[in-house]
Amino acid sequence: MAFGTQDETDEVMNEINMTPLVDVMLVLLIVFIITVPVMQHAVNIDLPRANNQPVEAKPETVRLSVDASGAYYWNESAIADTDLLAMLKGAAARAPQPTLHIRGDKEVRYERVAQAMSAAQQAGLRKIGFVTEPTRPSANGLR
């Protein structure tokens, strides 16, 4: 073995392998050949012009309050128990249907609020929400 000579197997290859590059380019070429005709086959149609103004009918909010004694208030007006179902049916018949916000006093029996919810369901009202006041955290972080 002589110093300064190298075997043929130890030679460094100075050429770039072009096969992977050619494969990638062929795949891209096929993708473009397939997708370009699909994008260009559109039917040209002259669509008519129309001026349309969207009608924004915002549904109103009906506030049904139940005070500590169990009396009902329709938008801050006192109503009798017998009139509640009729008023709820009238509200349910409106288009768009109003949102019913039930405000129950914390001292009222739950039964009175449940009766109002049942009457709203019988009347066909679909949007019912409960109004509460947020609690304020105390100084020590406990409620």
C-alpha positions in Angstrom: 0.0 0.0 0.0 1.5 3.3 -1.1 1.0 6.6 0.5 -0.6 9.3 -1.6 -2.8 7.0 -3.8 -6.5 6.5 -3.2 -8.7 3.6 -4.2 -11.5 4.3 -6.6 -14.1 3.6 -3.8 -12.8 6.5 -1.7 -13.4 9.2 -4.3 -15.8 12.0 -3.5 -18.7 12.3 -5.9 -18.8 15.9 -7.3 -22.0 15.5 -9.3 -25.6 16.3 -8.2 -28.1 13.4 -8.4 -30.7 14.9 -10.7 -33.2 12.0 -10.5 -35.2 13.3 -7.5 -35.3 16.8 -9.0 -36.7 15.5 -12.3 -39.3 13.4 -10.4 -40.6 16.4 -8.5 -40.7 18.5 -11.7 -42.7 15.8 -13.5 -45.2 15.6 -10.7 -45.7 19.3 -10.7 -46.1 19.4 -14.4 -48.8 16.7 -14.3 -50.6 18.6 -11.5 -50.6 21.8 -13.5 -51.7 20.1 -16.7 -54.7 18.6 -14.9 -55.8 21.7 -12.9 -55.4 24.5 -15.5 -58.2 23.2 -17.9 -60.6 22.7 -14.9 -60.2 26.3 -13.8 -60.8 27.7 -17.3 -64.0 25.9 -18.1 -66.4 28.5 -16.7 -69.6 29.5 -18.3 -69.7 33.3 -18.9 -73.2 34.5 -17.8 -74.3 38.1 -17.7 -76.3 38.2 -14.4 -79.0 40.8 -13.9 -78.4 43.6 -11.4 -80.8 44.2 -8.5 -80.9 46.6 -5.7 -81.9 44.9 -2.6 -81.9 46.6 0.8 -81.8 44.1 3.7 -84.6 44.7 6.1 -83.3 44.7 9.6 -86.2 44.1 11.8 -84.8 43.8 15.3 -87.0 41.9 17.7 -88.1 43.8 20.7 -87.5 42.6 24.3 -90.4 41.9 26.6 -89.5 42.2 30.3 -91.6 40.1 32.6 -90.8 40.8 36.2 -91.9 38.9 39.3 -91.7 40.9 42.5 -91.2 39.5 46.0 -95.0 39.0 46.6 -95.3 37.0 43.3 -97.1 39.7 41.3 -96.3 39.9 37.5 -95.2 43.0 35.7 -95.2 43.3 31.9 -92.6 45.9 30.9 -93.0 47.5 34.3 -96.9 47.5 34.1 -98.7 45.3 36.6 -100.8 42.5 35.1 -103.2 39.9 36.5 -102.3 36.2 36.5 -105.2 35.5 34.2 -103.9 38.0 31.6 -100.3 36.6 31.5 -101.0 33.7 29.0 -103.0 36.0 26.7 -100.2 38.6 26.6 -97.5 35.9 26.0 -99.6 34.5 23.1 -99.9 37.9 21.6 -96.1 38.4 21.9 -95.5 35.0 20.4 -97.6 35.8 17.3 -95.5 38.8 16.4 -92.9 38.6 13.7 -90.1 38.7 14.5 -90.8 37.0 17.8 -89.7 39.1 20.8 -87.2 37.9 23.4 -88.7 37.3 26.8 -86.5 38.4 29.7 -87.7 37.1 33.1 -86.6 39.0 36.1 -87.4 37.3 39.4 -87.0 38.8 42.8 -84.6 36.8 45.0 -87.3 36.5 47.7 -90.1 35.2 45.4 -91.1 31.6 45.5 -89.6 29.7 42.5 -93.1 28.4 41.8 -94.1 31.8 40.4 -91.1 32.0 38.1 -91.8 28.4 36.9 -95.4 29.3 36.2 -94.3 32.2 34.0 -91.9 29.9 32.2 -94.6 27.3 31.6 -97.0 30.0 30.3 -94.3 31.3 27.9 -93.7 27.7 26.6 -97.5 27.2 26.2 -97.7 30.5 24.3 -95.0 29.4 21.9 -92.2 31.8 22.8 -88.8 30.3 21.8 -86.4 32.9 23.2 -86.4 33.2 27.0 -83.7 34.6 29.1 -83.2 35.3 32.8 -81.9 38.6 34.0 -79.7 38.7 37.1 -77.4 41.2 38.7 -73.7 40.4 38.8 -72.3 39.7 42.2 -69.5 42.0 43.3 -66.5 40.2 44.9 -65.7 41.2 48.4 -62.4 42.7 49.6 -61.0 39.3 50.5 -62.0 37.7 47.1 -64.8 35.6 48.5 -68.4 36.0 47.5 
